[in-house]
Every structure is written in C-alpha cells, then in structure tokens.
Amino acid sequence: MLRTQVSLDEPDYKSAKKEAAALGISVAEYVRRAIQSALPPSGRPSWMRYAGLVESGNPQSSQSIDEIVYGNKD
C-alpha cells in the first residue's frame, strides 16, 4: 500500500469523519472506498460501470435498441 496526503476543507473533512464513524471505519478507509467507487473496475472499460443501470421494462428492448437510445425517427 502506498501512502499519500490529501487536503480537504474543514466542512468536507468533518462530513467524511462523521460518515466514517457511522460506518465504524477510519477516515483513511472511507477515502479509499470513495476513490474505489469513483474509479472504473480493474480490467474493464470505464463505461462498463453503467452497464445494466437502465431498464426499459420491455423484454424485447434489445431488438429496438436504436429507438430506446435515440427515440423515434418521427
């Protein structure tokens, strides 16, 4: 593990400290988790984090993906 230093303004530090305490973890671990959630998963393109987030409710949606993405041509 590498060591680094991060500067936060006081309100952000207090918020991070409060959230970390609520989770029962250190501020350092809270920051590590925040960074991990912002980074793309290892070995996968960054756009993959969005895969599966949008649902149309239509089981046939894969057959009309252009309409879903771009809308009707009308």
CHARMM internal coordinates of N, CA and C (Angstrom, degrees):
IC EDIT
DIST 1 N 1 CA 1.4492
DIST 1 CA 1 C 1.5277
ANGL 1 N 1 CA 1 C 107.91
DIST 1 C 2 N 1.3093
ANGL 1 CA 1 C 2 N 116.06
DIHE 1 N 1 CA 1 C 2 N 136.56
DIST 2 N 2 CA 1.4595
ANGL 1 C 2 N 2 CA 121.32
DIHE 1 CA 1 C 2 N 2 CA 177.30
DIST 2 CA 2 C 1.5184
ANGL 2 N 2 CA 2 C 109.71
DIHE 1 C 2 N 2 CA 2 C -93.99
DIST 2 C 3 N 1.2921
ANGL 2 CA 2 C 3 N 115.04
DIHE 2 N 2 CA 2 C 3 N 152.43
DIST 3 N 3 CA 1.4638
ANGL 2 C 3 N 3 CA 120.73
DIHE 2 CA 2 C 3 N 3 CA 179.21
DIST 3 CA 3 C 1.5196
ANGL 3 N 3 CA 3 C 108.39
DIHE 2 C 3 N 3 CA 3 C -105.63
DIST 3 C 4 N 1.3413
ANGL 3 CA 3 C 4 N 116.59
DIHE 3 N 3 CA 3 C 4 N 137.27
DIST 4 N 4 CA 1.4540
ANGL 3 C 4 N 4 CA 121.34
DIHE 3 CA 3 C 4 N 4 CA 178.39
DIST 4 CA 4 C 1.5237
ANGL 4 N 4 CA 4 C 109.02
DIHE 3 C 4 N 4 CA 4 C -141.59
DIST 4 C 5 N 1.2995
ANGL 4 CA 4 C 5 N 115.24
DIHE 4 N 4 CA 4 C 5 N 167.93
DIST 5 N 5 CA 1.4568
ANGL 4 C 5 N 5 CA 120.65
DIHE 4 CA 4 C 5 N 5 CA -179.68
DIST 5 CA 5 C 1.5226
ANGL 5 N 5 CA 5 C 108.57
DIHE 4 C 5 N 5 CA 5 C -122.92
DIST 5 C 6 N 1.3240
ANGL 5 CA 5 C 6 N 116.15
DIHE 5 N 5 CA 5 C 6 N 134.72
DIST 6 N 6 CA 1.4636
ANGL 5 C 6 N 6 CA 122.17
DIHE 5 CA 5 C 6 N 6 CA -179.75
DIST 6 CA 6 C 1.5140
ANGL 6 N 6 CA 6 C 108.16
DIHE 5 C 6 N 6 CA 6 C -126.49
DIST 6 C 7 N 1.3152
ANGL 6 CA 6 C 7 N 116.54
DIHE 6 N 6 CA 6 C 7 N 136.91
DIST 7 N 7 CA 1.4674
ANGL 6 C 7 N 7 CA 120.91
DIHE 6 CA 6 C 7 N 7 CA 176.84
DIST 7 CA 7 C 1.5239
ANGL 7 N 7 CA 7 C 109.21
DIHE 6 C 7 N 7 CA 7 C -102.69
DIST 7 C 8 N 1.3211
ANGL 7 CA 7 C 8 N 116.56
DIHE 7 N 7 CA 7 C 8 N 129.77
DIST 8 N 8 CA 1.4637
ANGL 7 C 8 N 8 CA 122.85
DIHE 7 CA 7 C 8 N 8 CA 177.86
DIST 8 CA 8 C 1.5106
ANGL 8 N 8 CA 8 C 109.10
DIHE 7 C 8 N 8 CA 8 C -122.87
DIST 8 C 9 N 1.3239
ANGL 8 CA 8 C 9 N 116.42
DIHE 8 N 8 CA 8 C 9 N 148.44
DIST 9 N 9 CA 1.4579
ANGL 8 C 9 N 9 CA 116.69
DIHE 8 CA 8 C 9 N 9 CA 173.01
DIST 9 CA 9 C 1.5344
ANGL 9 N 9 CA 9 C 107.66
DIHE 8 C 9 N 9 CA 9 C -74.65
DIST 9 C 10 N 1.3155
ANGL 9 CA 9 C 10 N 116.15
DIHE 9 N 9 CA 9 C 10 N 163.34
DIST 10 N 10 CA 1.4677
ANGL 9 C 10 N 10 CA 120.75
DIHE 9 CA 9 C 10 N 10 CA -171.80
DIST 10 CA 10 C 1.5321
ANGL 10 N 10 CA 10 C 113.44
DIHE 9 C 10 N 10 CA 10 C -59.18
DIST 10 C 11 N 1.3431
ANGL 10 CA 10 C 11 N 119.03
DIHE 10 N 10 CA 10 C 11 N -45.28
DIST 11 N 11 CA 1.4715
ANGL 10 C 11 N 11 CA 117.85
DIHE 10 CA 10 C 11 N 11 CA 179.59
DIST 11 CA 11 C 1.5386
ANGL 11 N 11 CA 11 C 112.79
DIHE 10 C 11 N 11 CA 11 C -61.77
DIST 11 C 12 N 1.3343
ANGL 11 CA 11 C 12 N 117.76
DIHE 11 N 11 CA 11 C 12 N -39.56
DIST 12 N 12 CA 1.4566
ANGL 11 C 12 N 12 CA 120.45
DIHE 11 CA 11 C 12 N 12 CA 178.97
DIST 12 CA 12 C 1.5267
ANGL 12 N 12 CA 12 C 110.65
DIHE 11 C 12 N 12 CA 12 C -66.61
DIST 12 C 13 N 1.3248
ANGL 12 CA 12 C 13 N 117.15
DIHE 12 N 12 CA 12 C 13 N -41.52
DIST 13 N 13 CA 1.4580
ANGL 12 C 13 N 13 CA 120.39
DIHE 12 CA 12 C 13 N 13 CA 178.97
DIST 13 CA 13 C 1.5253
ANGL 13 N 13 CA 13 C 110.76
DIHE 12 C 13 N 13 CA 13 C -62.42
DIST 13 C 14 N 1.3286
ANGL 13 CA 13 C 14 N 116.59
DIHE 13 N 13 CA 13 C 14 N -44.79
DIST 14 N 14 CA 1.4727
ANGL 13 C 14 N 14 CA 120.06
DIHE 13 CA 13 C 14 N 14 CA -179.97
DIST 14 CA 14 C 1.5184
ANGL 14 N 14 CA 14 C 110.89
DIHE 13 C 14 N 14 CA 14 C -62.92
DIST 14 C 15 N 1.3323
ANGL 14 CA 14 C 15 N 116.87
DIHE 14 N 14 CA 14 C 15 N -40.43
DIST 15 N 15 CA 1.4696
ANGL 14 C 15 N 15 CA 120.35
DIHE 14 CA 14 C 15 N 15 CA 178.41
DIST 15 CA 15 C 1.5295
ANGL 15 N 15 CA 15 C 110.90
DIHE 14 C 15 N 15 CA 15 C -65.08
DIST 15 C 16 N 1.3243
ANGL 15 CA 15 C 16 N 116.54
DIHE 15 N 15 CA 15 C 16 N -43.85
DIST 16 N 16 CA 1.4634
ANGL 15 C 16 N 16 CA 120.52
DIHE 15 CA 15 C 16 N 16 CA 179.27
DIST 16 CA 16 C 1.5265
ANGL 16 N 16 CA 16 C 110.73
DIHE 15 C 16 N 16 CA 16 C -63.89
DIST 16 C 17 N 1.3079
ANGL 16 CA 16 C 17 N 116.53
DIHE 16 N 16 CA 16 C 17 N -41.61
DIST 17 N 17 CA 1.4625
ANGL 16 C 17 N 17 CA 121.19
DIHE 16 CA 16 C 17 N 17 CA -179.87
DIST 17 CA 17 C 1.5299
ANGL 17 N 17 CA 17 C 110.58
DIHE 16 C 17 N 17 CA 17 C -64.21
DIST 17 C 18 N 1.3150
ANGL 17 CA 17 C 18 N 116.12
DIHE 17 N 17 CA 17 C 18 N -40.94
DIST 18 N 18 CA 1.4689
ANGL 17 C 18 N 18 CA 121.03
DIHE 17 CA 17 C 18 N 18 CA 179.42
DIST 18 CA 18 C 1.5343
ANGL 18 N 18 CA 18 C 110.60
DIHE 17 C 18 N 18 CA 18 C -65.48
DIST 18 C 19 N 1.3226
ANGL 18 CA 18 C 19 N 117.04
DIHE 18 N 18 CA 18 C 19 N -45.27
DIST 19 N 19 CA 1.4673
ANGL 18 C 19 N 19 CA 120.88
DIHE 18 CA 18 C 19 N 19 CA 179.44
DIST 19 CA 19 C 1.5261
ANGL 19 N 19 CA 19 C 111.14
DIHE 18 C 19 N 19 CA 19 C -65.34
DIST 19 C 20 N 1.3246
ANGL 19 CA 19 C 20 N 116.37
DIHE 19 N 19 CA 19 C 20 N -41.20
DIST 20 N 20 CA 1.4649
ANGL 19 C 20 N 20 CA 120.48
DIHE 19 CA 19 C 20 N 20 CA 178.51
DIST 20 CA 20 C 1.5243
ANGL 20 N 20 CA 20 C 110.41
DIHE 19 C 20 N 20 CA 20 C -61.64
DIST 20 C 21 N 1.3105
ANGL 20 CA 20 C 21 N 116.74
DIHE 20 N 20 CA 20 C 21 N -43.74
DIST 21 N 21 CA 1.4633
ANGL 20 C 21 N 21 CA 120.96
DIHE 20 CA 20 C 21 N 21 CA 179.50
DIST 21 CA 21 C 1.5274
ANGL 21 N 21 CA 21 C 110.52
DIHE 20 C 21 N 21 CA 21 C -62.77
DIST 21 C 22 N 1.3250
ANGL 21 CA 21 C 22 N 116.77
DIHE 21 N 21 CA 21 C 22 N -40.30
DIST 22 N 22 CA 1.4610
ANGL 21 C 22 N 22 CA 120.76
DIHE 21 CA 21 C 22 N 22 CA 179.32
DIST 22 CA 22 C 1.5290
ANGL 22 N 22 CA 22 C 111.26
DIHE 21 C 22 N 22 CA 22 C -63.48
DIST 22 C 23 N 1.3249
ANGL 22 CA 22 C 23 N 116.36
DIHE 22 N 22 CA 22 C 23 N -31.70
DIST 23 N 23 CA 1.4634
ANGL 22 C 23 N 23 CA 121.22
DIHE 22 CA 22 C 23 N 23 CA 178.58
DIST 23 CA 23 C 1.5264
ANGL 23 N 23 CA 23 C 112.61
DIHE 22 C 23 N 23 CA 23 C -87.68
DIST 23 C 24 N 1.3386
ANGL 23 CA 23 C 24 N 116.32
DIHE 23 N 23 CA 23 C 24 N -9.70
DIST 24 N 24 CA 1.4590
ANGL 23 C 24 N 24 CA 120.75
DIHE 23 CA 23 C 24 N 24 CA -179.31
DIST 24 CA 24 C 1.5162
ANGL 24 N 24 CA 24 C 113.12
DIHE 23 C 24 N 24 CA 24 C 74.76
DIST 24 C 25 N 1.3403
ANGL 24 CA 24 C 25 N 116.04
DIHE 24 N 24 CA 24 C 25 N 31.18
DIST 25 N 25 CA 1.4644
ANGL 24 C 25 N 25 CA 120.96
DIHE 24 CA 24 C 25 N 25 CA -179.93
DIST 25 CA 25 C 1.5225
ANGL 25 N 25 CA 25 C 109.19
DIHE 24 C 25 N 25 CA 25 C -128.02
DIST 25 C 26 N 1.3180
ANGL 25 CA 25 C 26 N 116.19
DIHE 25 N 25 CA 25 C 26 N 168.61
DIST 26 N 26 CA 1.4629
ANGL 25 C 26 N 26 CA 120.93
DIHE 25 CA 25 C 26 N 26 CA 178.10
DIST 26 CA 26 C 1.5247
ANGL 26 N 26 CA 26 C 110.03
DIHE 25 C 26 N 26 CA 26 C -77.98
DIST 26 C 27 N 1.3152
ANGL 26 CA 26 C 27 N 115.55
DIHE 26 N 26 CA 26 C 27 N 163.64
DIST 27 N 27 CA 1.4647
ANGL 26 C 27 N 27 CA 120.22
DIHE 26 CA 26 C 27 N 27 CA 175.53
DIST 27 CA 27 C 1.5245
ANGL 27 N 27 CA 27 C 109.38
DIHE 26 C 27 N 27 CA 27 C -62.91
DIST 27 C 28 N 1.3175
ANGL 27 CA 27 C 28 N 117.50
DIHE 27 N 27 CA 27 C 28 N -38.43
DIST 28 N 28 CA 1.4656
ANGL 27 C 28 N 28 CA 120.72
DIHE 27 CA 27 C 28 N 28 CA 178.84
DIST 28 CA 28 C 1.5313
ANGL 28 N 28 CA 28 C 110.81
DIHE 27 C 28 N 28 CA 28 C -59.84
DIST 28 C 29 N 1.3278
ANGL 28 CA 28 C 29 N 116.98
DIHE 28 N 28 CA 28 C 29 N -44.95
DIST 29 N 29 CA 1.4725
ANGL 28 C 29 N 29 CA 120.29
DIHE 28 CA 28 C 29 N 29 CA 178.79
DIST 29 CA 29 C 1.5234
ANGL 29 N 29 CA 29 C 110.50
DIHE 28 C 29 N 29 CA 29 C -66.23
DIST 29 C 30 N 1.3132
ANGL 29 CA 29 C 30 N 116.79
DIHE 29 N 29 CA 29 C 30 N -37.89
DIST 30 N 30 CA 1.4689
ANGL 29 C 30 N 30 CA 120.76
DIHE 29 CA 29 C 30 N 30 CA 177.55
DIST 30 CA 30 C 1.5360
ANGL 30 N 30 CA 30 C 110.53
DIHE 29 C 30 N 30 CA 30 C -60.82
DIST 30 C 31 N 1.3271
ANGL 30 CA 30 C 31 N 116.31
DIHE 30 N 30 CA 30 C 31 N -43.84
DIST 31 N 31 CA 1.4691
ANGL 30 C 31 N 31 CA 120.74
DIHE 30 CA 30 C 31 N 31 CA 179.01
DIST 31 CA 31 C 1.5226
ANGL 31 N 31 CA 31 C 110.46
DIHE 30 C 31 N 31 CA 31 C -66.79
DIST 31 C 32 N 1.3424
ANGL 31 CA 31 C 32 N 117.55
DIHE 31 N 31 CA 31 C 32 N -41.12
DIST 32 N 32 CA 1.4701
ANGL 31 C 32 N 32 CA 120.12
DIHE 31 CA 31 C 32 N 32 CA 177.14
DIST 32 CA 32 C 1.5188
ANGL 32 N 32 CA 32 C 111.02
DIHE 31 C 32 N 32 CA 32 C -58.40
DIST 32 C 33 N 1.3299
ANGL 32 CA 32 C 33 N 116.63
DIHE 32 N 32 CA 32 C 33 N -45.00
DIST 33 N 33 CA 1.4648
ANGL 32 C 33 N 33 CA 120.57
DIHE 32 CA 32 C 33 N 33 CA 179.63
DIST 33 CA 33 C 1.5293
ANGL 33 N 33 CA 33 C 111.60
DIHE 32 C 33 N 33 CA 33 C -65.16
DIST 33 C 34 N 1.3279
ANGL 33 CA 33 C 34 N 116.71
DIHE 33 N 33 CA 33 C 34 N -38.88
DIST 34 N 34 CA 1.4620
ANGL 33 C 34 N 34 CA 120.13
DIHE 33 CA 33 C 34 N 34 CA 178.59
DIST 34 CA 34 C 1.5199
ANGL 34 N 34 CA 34 C 110.87
DIHE 33 C 34 N 34 CA 34 C -63.34
DIST 34 C 35 N 1.3215
ANGL 34 CA 34 C 35 N 116.38
DIHE 34 N 34 CA 34 C 35 N -41.55
DIST 35 N 35 CA 1.4659
ANGL 34 C 35 N 35 CA 120.62
DIHE 34 CA 34 C 35 N 35 CA 178.42
DIST 35 CA 35 C 1.5206
ANGL 35 N 35 CA 35 C 110.26
DIHE 34 C 35 N 35 CA 35 C -65.90
DIST 35 C 36 N 1.3199
ANGL 35 CA 35 C 36 N 117.28
DIHE 35 N 35 CA 35 C 36 N -44.17
DIST 36 N 36 CA 1.4642
ANGL 35 C 36 N 36 CA 120.65
DIHE 35 CA 35 C 36 N 36 CA 179.71
DIST 36 CA 36 C 1.5218
ANGL 36 N 36 CA 36 C 111.68
DIHE 35 C 36 N 36 CA 36 C -60.52
DIST 36 C 37 N 1.3226
ANGL 36 CA 36 C 37 N 117.09
DIHE 36 N 36 CA 36 C 37 N -37.69
DIST 37 N 37 CA 1.4686
ANGL 36 C 37 N 37 CA 119.14
DIHE 36 CA 36 C 37 N 37 CA -179.32
DIST 37 CA 37 C 1.5267
ANGL 37 N 37 CA 37 C 111.69
DIHE 36 C 37 N 37 CA 37 C -72.53
DIST 37 C 38 N 1.3309
ANGL 37 CA 37 C 38 N 117.57
DIHE 37 N 37 CA 37 C 38 N -22.34
DIST 38 N 38 CA 1.4667
ANGL 37 C 38 N 38 CA 121.23
DIHE 37 CA 37 C 38 N 38 CA 179.76
DIST 38 CA 38 C 1.5217
ANGL 38 N 38 CA 38 C 112.76
DIHE 37 C 38 N 38 CA 38 C -87.16
DIST 38 C 39 N 1.3262
ANGL 38 CA 38 C 39 N 117.40
DIHE 38 N 38 CA 38 C 39 N -21.05
DIST 39 N 39 CA 1.4659
ANGL 38 C 39 N 39 CA 121.56
DIHE 38 CA 38 C 39 N 39 CA -178.28
DIST 39 CA 39 C 1.5215
ANGL 39 N 39 CA 39 C 110.97
DIHE 38 C 39 N 39 CA 39 C -86.34
DIST 39 C 40 N 1.3373
ANGL 39 CA 39 C 40 N 116.60
DIHE 39 N 39 CA 39 C 40 N 151.54
DIST 40 N 40 CA 1.4707
ANGL 39 C 40 N 40 CA 118.46
DIHE 39 CA 39 C 40 N 40 CA 175.28
DIST 40 CA 40 C 1.5239
ANGL 40 N 40 CA 40 C 109.92
DIHE 39 C 40 N 40 CA 40 C -67.93
DIST 40 C 41 N 1.3253
ANGL 40 CA 40 C 41 N 116.93
DIHE 40 N 40 CA 40 C 41 N 150.53
DIST 41 N 41 CA 1.4650
ANGL 40 C 41 N 41 CA 119.61
DIHE 40 CA 40 C 41 N 41 CA 178.11
DIST 41 CA 41 C 1.5296
ANGL 41 N 41 CA 41 C 110.40
DIHE 40 C 41 N 41 CA 41 C -59.37
DIST 41 C 42 N 1.3047
ANGL 41 CA 41 C 42 N 117.15
DIHE 41 N 41 CA 41 C 42 N 145.08
DIST 42 N 42 CA 1.4682
ANGL 41 C 42 N 42 CA 122.07
DIHE 41 CA 41 C 42 N 42 CA -179.04
DIST 42 CA 42 C 1.5182
ANGL 42 N 42 CA 42 C 110.80
DIHE 41 C 42 N 42 CA 42 C -60.60
DIST 42 C 43 N 1.3297
ANGL 42 CA 42 C 43 N 115.55
DIHE 42 N 42 CA 42 C 43 N 133.87
DIST 43 N 43 CA 1.4457
ANGL 42 C 43 N 43 CA 120.98
DIHE 42 CA 42 C 43 N 43 CA 175.36
DIST 43 CA 43 C 1.5174
ANGL 43 N 43 CA 43 C 115.32
DIHE 42 C 43 N 43 CA 43 C 77.18
DIST 43 C 44 N 1.3186
ANGL 43 CA 43 C 44 N 117.74
DIHE 43 N 43 CA 43 C 44 N 1.18
DIST 44 N 44 CA 1.4590
ANGL 43 C 44 N 44 CA 120.45
DIHE 43 CA 43 C 44 N 44 CA 179.39
DIST 44 CA 44 C 1.5173
ANGL 44 N 44 CA 44 C 108.83
DIHE 43 C 44 N 44 CA 44 C -124.98
DIST 44 C 45 N 1.3289
ANGL 44 CA 44 C 45 N 117.76
DIHE 44 N 44 CA 44 C 45 N 145.62
DIST 45 N 45 CA 1.4672
ANGL 44 C 45 N 45 CA 120.45
DIHE 44 CA 44 C 45 N 45 CA 178.53
DIST 45 CA 45 C 1.5318
ANGL 45 N 45 CA 45 C 110.64
DIHE 44 C 45 N 45 CA 45 C -60.46
DIST 45 C 46 N 1.3328
ANGL 45 CA 45 C 46 N 117.20
DIHE 45 N 45 CA 45 C 46 N 150.19
DIST 46 N 46 CA 1.4612
ANGL 45 C 46 N 46 CA 120.89
DIHE 45 CA 45 C 46 N 46 CA -175.86
DIST 46 CA 46 C 1.5201
ANGL 46 N 46 CA 46 C 112.90
DIHE 45 C 46 N 46 CA 46 C -61.25
DIST 46 C 47 N 1.3488
ANGL 46 CA 46 C 47 N 118.00
DIHE 46 N 46 CA 46 C 47 N -29.54
DIST 47 N 47 CA 1.4685
ANGL 46 C 47 N 47 CA 119.14
DIHE 46 CA 46 C 47 N 47 CA -179.40
DIST 47 CA 47 C 1.5196
ANGL 47 N 47 CA 47 C 111.80
DIHE 46 C 47 N 47 CA 47 C -67.65
DIST 47 C 48 N 1.3295
ANGL 47 CA 47 C 48 N 117.73
DIHE 47 N 47 CA 47 C 48 N -18.63
DIST 48 N 48 CA 1.4618
ANGL 47 C 48 N 48 CA 120.50
DIHE 47 CA 47 C 48 N 48 CA -178.09
DIST 48 CA 48 C 1.5314
ANGL 48 N 48 CA 48 C 112.34
DIHE 47 C 48 N 48 CA 48 C -66.12
DIST 48 C 49 N 1.3244
ANGL 48 CA 48 C 49 N 117.77
DIHE 48 N 48 CA 48 C 49 N -20.28
DIST 49 N 49 CA 1.4617
ANGL 48 C 49 N 49 CA 118.31
DIHE 48 CA 48 C 49 N 49 CA 179.46
DIST 49 CA 49 C 1.5213
ANGL 49 N 49 CA 49 C 111.29
DIHE 48 C 49 N 49 CA 49 C -65.69
DIST 49 C 50 N 1.3274
ANGL 49 CA 49 C 50 N 116.75
DIHE 49 N 49 CA 49 C 50 N -18.69
DIST 50 N 50 CA 1.4603
ANGL 49 C 50 N 50 CA 120.92
DIHE 49 CA 49 C 50 N 50 CA -179.49
DIST 50 CA 50 C 1.5277
ANGL 50 N 50 CA 50 C 112.54
DIHE 49 C 50 N 50 CA 50 C -95.10
DIST 50 C 51 N 1.3066
ANGL 50 CA 50 C 51 N 118.04
DIHE 50 N 50 CA 50 C 51 N -8.49
DIST 51 N 51 CA 1.4583
ANGL 50 C 51 N 51 CA 121.36
DIHE 50 CA 50 C 51 N 51 CA -178.57
DIST 51 CA 51 C 1.5199
ANGL 51 N 51 CA 51 C 109.84
DIHE 50 C 51 N 51 CA 51 C -60.54
DIST 51 C 52 N 1.3133
ANGL 51 CA 51 C 52 N 115.56
DIHE 51 N 51 CA 51 C 52 N 129.52
DIST 52 N 52 CA 1.4566
ANGL 51 C 52 N 52 CA 121.27
DIHE 51 CA 51 C 52 N 52 CA 178.20
DIST 52 CA 52 C 1.5104
ANGL 52 N 52 CA 52 C 115.30
DIHE 51 C 52 N 52 CA 52 C 84.98
DIST 52 C 53 N 1.3271
ANGL 52 CA 52 C 53 N 118.77
DIHE 52 N 52 CA 52 C 53 N 1.32
DIST 53 N 53 CA 1.4613
ANGL 52 C 53 N 53 CA 120.35
DIHE 52 CA 52 C 53 N 53 CA -178.34
DIST 53 CA 53 C 1.5258
ANGL 53 N 53 CA 53 C 113.23
DIHE 52 C 53 N 53 CA 53 C -79.53
DIST 53 C 54 N 1.3182
ANGL 53 CA 53 C 54 N 116.94
DIHE 53 N 53 CA 53 C 54 N -24.25
DIST 54 N 54 CA 1.4584
ANGL 53 C 54 N 54 CA 120.28
DIHE 53 CA 53 C 54 N 54 CA -176.98
DIST 54 CA 54 C 1.5189
ANGL 54 N 54 CA 54 C 108.91
DIHE 53 C 54 N 54 CA 54 C -107.85
DIST 54 C 55 N 1.3150
ANGL 54 CA 54 C 55 N 115.81
DIHE 54 N 54 CA 54 C 55 N 127.78
DIST 55 N 55 CA 1.4515
ANGL 54 C 55 N 55 CA 120.30
DIHE 54 CA 54 C 55 N 55 CA 177.74
DIST 55 CA 55 C 1.5115
ANGL 55 N 55 CA 55 C 108.69
DIHE 54 C 55 N 55 CA 55 C -122.83
DIST 55 C 56 N 1.3118
ANGL 55 CA 55 C 56 N 116.53
DIHE 55 N 55 CA 55 C 56 N 134.78
DIST 56 N 56 CA 1.4616
ANGL 55 C 56 N 56 CA 120.21
DIHE 55 CA 55 C 56 N 56 CA 179.73
DIST 56 CA 56 C 1.5221
ANGL 56 N 56 CA 56 C 110.91
DIHE 55 C 56 N 56 CA 56 C -91.96
DIST 56 C 57 N 1.3294
ANGL 56 CA 56 C 57 N 117.67
DIHE 56 N 56 CA 56 C 57 N -20.97
DIST 57 N 57 CA 1.4508
ANGL 56 C 57 N 57 CA 120.85
DIHE 56 CA 56 C 57 N 57 CA -175.05
DIST 57 CA 57 C 1.5241
ANGL 57 N 57 CA 57 C 111.67
DIHE 56 C 57 N 57 CA 57 C 85.00
DIST 57 C 58 N 1.3170
ANGL 57 CA 57 C 58 N 116.72
DIHE 57 N 57 CA 57 C 58 N -5.39
DIST 58 N 58 CA 1.4545
ANGL 57 C 58 N 58 CA 122.05
DIHE 57 CA 57 C 58 N 58 CA -179.37
DIST 58 CA 58 C 1.5245
ANGL 58 N 58 CA 58 C 108.69
DIHE 57 C 58 N 58 CA 58 C -101.94
DIST 58 C 59 N 1.3413
ANGL 58 CA 58 C 59 N 117.80
DIHE 58 N 58 CA 58 C 59 N 115.10
DIST 59 N 59 CA 1.4628
ANGL 58 C 59 N 59 CA 119.17
DIHE 58 CA 58 C 59 N 59 CA -179.20
DIST 59 CA 59 C 1.5326
ANGL 59 N 59 CA 59 C 113.11
DIHE 58 C 59 N 59 CA 59 C -66.61
DIST 59 C 60 N 1.3216
ANGL 59 CA 59 C 60 N 118.17
DIHE 59 N 59 CA 59 C 60 N -13.40
DIST 60 N 60 CA 1.4613
ANGL 59 C 60 N 60 CA 122.82
DIHE 59 CA 59 C 60 N 60 CA 178.73
DIST 60 CA 60 C 1.5279
ANGL 60 N 60 CA 60 C 111.87
DIHE 59 C 60 N 60 CA 60 C -98.31
DIST 60 C 61 N 1.3212
ANGL 60 CA 60 C 61 N 117.92
DIHE 60 N 60 CA 60 C 61 N 10.36
DIST 61 N 61 CA 1.4634
ANGL 60 C 61 N 61 CA 121.44
DIHE 60 CA 60 C 61 N 61 CA -173.54
DIST 61 CA 61 C 1.5268
ANGL 61 N 61 CA 61 C 113.24
DIHE 60 C 61 N 61 CA 61 C -59.75
DIST 61 C 62 N 1.3172
ANGL 61 CA 61 C 62 N 118.04
DIHE 61 N 61 CA 61 C 62 N -29.26
DIST 62 N 62 CA 1.4681
ANGL 61 C 62 N 62 CA 118.90
DIHE 61 CA 61 C 62 N 62 CA -179.64
DIST 62 CA 62 C 1.5206
ANGL 62 N 62 CA 62 C 111.88
DIHE 61 C 62 N 62 CA 62 C -66.03
DIST 62 C 63 N 1.3197
ANGL 62 CA 62 C 63 N 117.25
DIHE 62 N 62 CA 62 C 63 N -20.02
DIST 63 N 63 CA 1.4631
ANGL 62 C 63 N 63 CA 121.09
DIHE 62 CA 62 C 63 N 63 CA 179.10
DIST 63 CA 63 C 1.5212
ANGL 63 N 63 CA 63 C 112.02
DIHE 62 C 63 N 63 CA 63 C -83.27
DIST 63 C 64 N 1.3292
ANGL 63 CA 63 C 64 N 116.64
DIHE 63 N 63 CA 63 C 64 N -14.65
DIST 64 N 64 CA 1.4666
ANGL 63 C 64 N 64 CA 119.62
DIHE 63 CA 63 C 64 N 64 CA -178.82
DIST 64 CA 64 C 1.5244
ANGL 64 N 64 CA 64 C 110.53
DIHE 63 C 64 N 64 CA 64 C -131.41
DIST 64 C 65 N 1.3158
ANGL 64 CA 64 C 65 N 116.58
DIHE 64 N 64 CA 64 C 65 N 41.88
DIST 65 N 65 CA 1.4620
ANGL 64 C 65 N 65 CA 121.66
DIHE 64 CA 64 C 65 N 65 CA -174.34
DIST 65 CA 65 C 1.5256
ANGL 65 N 65 CA 65 C 112.94
DIHE 64 C 65 N 65 CA 65 C -59.89
DIST 65 C 66 N 1.3487
ANGL 65 CA 65 C 66 N 117.12
DIHE 65 N 65 CA 65 C 66 N -36.04
DIST 66 N 66 CA 1.4644
ANGL 65 C 66 N 66 CA 119.13
DIHE 65 CA 65 C 66 N 66 CA 179.87
DIST 66 CA 66 C 1.5250
ANGL 66 N 66 CA 66 C 111.07
DIHE 65 C 66 N 66 CA 66 C -63.01
DIST 66 C 67 N 1.3195
ANGL 66 CA 66 C 67 N 117.41
DIHE 66 N 66 CA 66 C 67 N -40.50
DIST 67 N 67 CA 1.4695
ANGL 66 C 67 N 67 CA 120.40
DIHE 66 CA 66 C 67 N 67 CA 178.02
DIST 67 CA 67 C 1.5211
ANGL 67 N 67 CA 67 C 110.60
DIHE 66 C 67 N 67 CA 67 C -64.41
DIST 67 C 68 N 1.3247
ANGL 67 CA 67 C 68 N 116.05
DIHE 67 N 67 CA 67 C 68 N -40.03
DIST 68 N 68 CA 1.4597
ANGL 67 C 68 N 68 CA 120.27
DIHE 67 CA 67 C 68 N 68 CA -178.54
DIST 68 CA 68 C 1.5344
ANGL 68 N 68 CA 68 C 110.53
DIHE 67 C 68 N 68 CA 68 C -66.77
DIST 68 C 69 N 1.3051
ANGL 68 CA 68 C 69 N 116.78
DIHE 68 N 68 CA 68 C 69 N -43.78
DIST 69 N 69 CA 1.4617
ANGL 68 C 69 N 69 CA 121.35
DIHE 68 CA 68 C 69 N 69 CA -177.13
DIST 69 CA 69 C 1.5254
ANGL 69 N 69 CA 69 C 111.95
DIHE 68 C 69 N 69 CA 69 C -76.27
DIST 69 C 70 N 1.3407
ANGL 69 CA 69 C 70 N 116.64
DIHE 69 N 69 CA 69 C 70 N -46.95
DIST 70 N 70 CA 1.4646
ANGL 69 C 70 N 70 CA 120.43
DIHE 69 CA 69 C 70 N 70 CA -171.87
DIST 70 CA 70 C 1.5265
ANGL 70 N 70 CA 70 C 113.72
DIHE 69 C 70 N 70 CA 70 C -104.10
DIST 70 C 71 N 1.3222
ANGL 70 CA 70 C 71 N 117.83
DIHE 70 N 70 CA 70 C 71 N -9.96
DIST 71 N 71 CA 1.4681
ANGL 70 C 71 N 71 CA 120.66
DIHE 70 CA 70 C 71 N 71 CA -178.31
DIST 71 CA 71 C 1.5111
ANGL 71 N 71 CA 71 C 111.24
DIHE 70 C 71 N 71 CA 71 C 86.17
DIST 71 C 72 N 1.3187
ANGL 71 CA 71 C 72 N 115.82
DIHE 71 N 71 CA 71 C 72 N 177.28
DIST 72 N 72 CA 1.4612
ANGL 71 C 72 N 72 CA 121.12
DIHE 71 CA 71 C 72 N 72 CA 179.44
DIST 72 CA 72 C 1.5123
ANGL 72 N 72 CA 72 C 110.38
DIHE 71 C 72 N 72 CA 72 C -69.38
DIST 72 C 73 N 1.3340
ANGL 72 CA 72 C 73 N 116.10
DIHE 72 N 72 CA 72 C 73 N 152.85
DIST 73 N 73 CA 1.4586
ANGL 72 C 73 N 73 CA 121.74
DIHE 72 CA 72 C 73 N 73 CA -179.01
DIST 73 CA 73 C 1.5264
ANGL 73 N 73 CA 73 C 111.57
DIHE 72 C 73 N 73 CA 73 C -80.19
DIST 73 C 74 N 1.3032
ANGL 73 CA 73 C 74 N 118.47
DIHE 73 N 73 CA 73 C 74 N -8.56
DIST 74 N 74 CA 1.4678
ANGL 73 C 74 N 74 CA 121.81
DIHE 73 CA 73 C 74 N 74 CA -176.87
DIST 74 CA 74 C 1.4992
ANGL 74 N 74 CA 74 C 112.83
DIHE 73 C 74 N 74 CA 74 C -63.13
END
COOR INIT
IC SEED 1 N 1 CA 1 C
IC BUILD
